[in-house]
Amino acid sequence: MDRVVISRPDGAAPASPPTAKAVRPKVSPREAAKILAGRDPVLARLVAEVGPPSFPRPADSNFATLVRSVVYQQLAGAAASAIHGRLVRVLDGDVAPERLLATPGELLRGAGLSARKVASLRDLSAKVLDGTVVLDSRRLARLSDEEIVARLSAVLGIGKWSAEIFLMFQLRRMDVWPTGDLGVRKGYGLAWRIPTPTPKQLDLLGEPYHPYRSVVAWYCWRAAQRYAGSAATAVTG
């Protein structure tokens, strides 16, 4: 079978993906941005314009972060924040799967959660306790990005995008490439001055940026804001 060659927007040949999983030293997002800027003039321009990427250290536990993600789905920031605050108070600050499962549904609904979100949070809690969803840091370190996404996607109300965002910003995995995110696709097209790529096209276009595609995605979100005036989100700040 012939090898398919993907053309780069700047005319440069794409880097070949690694043939084996190599052990690489860990680098910070800031260091990764410098490496990427040395590889690609478009990223060099974005780094110069926007500054270093921001991947703050997580403030909440893995479980609490996923709970927040479910609460915030399809809600404006202020409304989501208010509901999340009431939920934490209902749980007496103990955002843990055991506590959530033990809390009566009417109290959860009283915090402002929809019936579907209550079901989602209960399903998440149950799957954490039965081991379907792994949130222990040591065990997570042994799981690939793909396996974590698959396990989280088994939870009612948590899709591939939410799992990828969890990987990027909670677990600080450096090679996540959320091709289904419209902001990433739009920002890539604007930055590299090509039509907005489809998820499949973006998947191929991301190959040269292993193992730092999370950082590229961050700059794509910023490009969408900078060049098209896209609104800030919970991801982009």
N, C-alpha and C positions, 0 to 999 in steps of 0.2 A: 504494500500500500504506500502511495506517495505521501511524503510529509507535507502537511499544510503549513504554509508560511503566512503569518499575520503581519500585515504592513503596519508600521507605526505611523501616527499622524505627522511626526516630525521627520519622517523619512529614514530614521535609523532602524537597523535590523533588530528584531526582538531578541532578548536573551533566551537561551535555551533553558527550559525548566530542568531542575536537577534530576539526575537519573536515580539517585538514592538519597535517602533522608540523612543529611549530614548533621553532625552535632555542631551547632554554632554558639559562640559566646553570646550571652544575653546583652542586649544594648537597650538604652533608654529610647523613648520616642524621639527625643531631641537629637540623639545621636543617629537614629535611623533617618530622620529628616535630612541631616547633613550628608549621609551616604546616598540617599535618593537624589538630592540636589546635584551631587557629583555625577550621577548617572544620566539625568534627564533635565534639559534646559527649561522645560515647562515647570517642573517641580522646583527648580532653582528660582524661577521667577516668583512662584507662589510662596516659597519660604521667605524670600526677600520682602514680599508685599505684606504677608500675613503674620510672619514671625513663627516661632517654634510651635509645634503642636501641643495641645493641652489634654492630657490624660490623667486627671487628678486621682490620687490614691483613694480607693473606696472608703466611704465613711460608715457604711452599713454592712451587716452580715450578708452572705450570699442569699440566704432565704429572704431576708428583709428587702433586699434589692429586687428580687423577683416579685414579691408582693407589691412593691411600689410600681413596678412595671405594669402589672395587671390592673392596678387601680387607675393608673394614668391613661390607659388605652382609650382613645377616641374622646378625650375630654380636654377642654382648655386648661391651661396651667393653673389658674387660680382655683377653679372648681375642683380639679384633681387634687391640688394641695390641701384644700379644705376637707375633702372626703378622706384623704389619706391620714390627715391629722386626727380626725374623729375615730377612724379605725384603730389607730395606735392607742388612743385613749380607751377605747372599748377593750382592747387587749391589755390594758394597764402597762403599756410599754413593752410587753413581752411578745415580740413578733417572732413566734416560733410555731412550727407545725402542730405540736401537741396542743398549744394554747388555742390556736385558730380552730382546730377541729372540735375542741371542747366548748367553744363559744356558741351559744344558740344563734340560729340563723336570723331570728328577728332582730337580735342586737347588731349583727353584721349589716342587715338591710337598713337598720336605723341609722347607721353611720353614713348612709347614702349610696351603698353599693347596689348595683342591679342584681337580679336573681342570677344572671349568667356569670357575673363576676364572683359572686359568692360561691357558685358551683366551681368556677375555675380555681379559686383560692383553696377550696376544700380538696379538689383533685390534686393540686400541687402539693398540699400538705400530706395527703395520703401517699403520693408517689415518692415523696422524700422519705417518709417513714418506712415504706416497703422496699426502698433501695432502687426503685426505677430511676429516680432522679438523684444523682450524686452531687452533694454540695460540700462534702468534707474536702478541705484543701489538699491534703496528701493524696487522696484518691483521685481528685480532679486532675492533679498534676500528671497522673498516669494515663489519662484519657485524651484522645485526639480531639481536635475541634469538631470533626464530623460526628464523633460519637456523642459528644456533649450536646450538639444541636439536635441529634436524633432523639436523645433521651428527653430533652426539654420540650421538643415538639410533640411528644406523646401526651403532654398535659393539655387539658381543655383550655383554650384561650391563649396559649403560648405558641406562636408560630416561629418560622425560621428566622424572620427579621428580629424578633425579640430575643431569640437565642443568640443571634450574632452580636447584637448590641451588648448582651450580657458578657459574651466572650471578650469583646473589645474593651469595655469600660469597667467591668467588675473584675474580670480575670486578667485583664491587660494582655491578652494574646495579641501578638504583633502581626499575624498574617491572615487576618479575617478580611474577606472581600464581599461585602453585602450587595451583590449585583442586582437584587430585587428592589433596592432602595432608589426611588425616583430622584432624590436629591443627589446621590452619588452619581447616578447616570447623567443627570442634567449638568452637574458641575464638571464632570469629565469632558462632556461635549463642549462646554463653554471654554474650559481651560485649554484643551487641545485643539479647539476650533474645528470640530467635526460635528455632524448631526448627532443628536442624542442617541447613544448606542442602546441596543436592546440588552436585556440581561445576558443573553448568550454571547453577544458581541463583547460586552464588557468583561465577561469571564475570560475570554481569550486576550483581550487587551491588558488585563491585569497580570498576565504571566511574567512579563519582565521585572515585576516589582517584588517577587518573592525575595526574602521572607518578611517584607514590611508593608504588606498591602493595607493593614489597618491605618497606617499613617497616610497612605495615599488616599484612602477613603475620607479621612478627616479633612485633607486639603480639598477634596472634591466638594464636600459640604460647604467649606469656606468659599470655594469658587462660585458655587451657586448663589451664596449670599452676596458676594462681592460684585459679580458680573450681572446678576439678574435680580438682585434685591429680594431674594427668597427670605422668608421670615425665619427668625431664630427658632430652634426647636429644643426639646429636652436634650437632644444629642449635641446640637451645635452650640448651644448656650446663647 
